Amino acid sequence: MAEFNYGVPAGDNWLPAMWIFQDLRRAWEYIRNATGVDPGSVTAKWENGQNCYPSWPFCGSYFNGGVGGPYIFIAHNSAISGDTVVHETGHHYMWNATGWWLWWDVGCYNHSLFSQEDVNCAWSEGWADFLPLVVNGDTCYDFGRGPCGAGGGAFENLETRDRDDLPPLFPWGDAVEGRVAGALYDLFDSANEDFDSATFGFASIASIVFQAPHEDRFSAFWNSWKASGQNKHHAVRAIWQNTIDYDTPPRFEPPLPDRTVLQGFGWENAIDLWAYSTDEESSDWELDWQIVYTSDWRCGVTIDAGDYVDIYPQAGWLGSCDVTIRASDSLKTADDTFRVNVVPVRARVFLPLVLKNNP
Ligand SMILES: [Zn+2]
């Protein structure tokens, strides 16, 4: 990488070229330092005063991975925006790694952070919206200099967008690039809020993006994440926080067993809830249980700190009850009901003790 040893006077027409180069350098160094992987080279084009690239059908900044490419074009009016430069760089790096570029997705040519898109567009743009947040070190996507609107210019704070932000202004799901970017950011960052308890850092995300298979949508990224062996419980919660639902509910498997207790006796650890519960994303220790219904409280059914069901019926009581237990993965729940029978001790049977004498 080249070193600068040149003072650029204020008002110099070449100043934006310096800004752009510094943005490219920051992006490359961030990825290289965080992952150990060289994301490859980037060609950037910019011309003083030029917001539209000759022969290109649209104005504004863009990435071209096709004829004449690969390169990023930085429109003059966005050269001030380090987030825009790193955004286009993110497209270029994804193309470097995967050869994937959405040239055919015409619906994606005109998009914004919270526009309703298709899953391919939202993945491509969501990744490119996420990268500048980590490279430039703040939670806002700035169309101006930033951070977060400092120095003027529109911005969107992707960290604060959550399930309280509703359509139509803020549509939900993995076909919205701002949601994908927010989910990636919550997987990445160590600031946790609401459902976000994830702190995975950049390398765990980039290693999926930059390595085969080459995901073309966020759900494919999620499949690769699950296959990577990384924690899924916290990941699916961070994604949920950003309105994308990849969570499968827990289930009782096998169903909870009925239990029979002798009158006047109790049964400690009558049911091991870990043995009867399962979940795709959460391990047993990441699930929670509670009793949501008991047809007769005299059954004396409780759940102890070790996630076992204890049964201590009221002294002298005889009868049956149905108990419903709810398992929760913290996002979704499942219920199952089992029966407790408290039966009388009919007879105390003393078996004769037979001693066998060996000759
Ligand atoms: Zn883009």
Residues whose N, C-alpha, C, O or C-beta is under 5 A from the ligand:
A	BS01	ZN	E125 A128
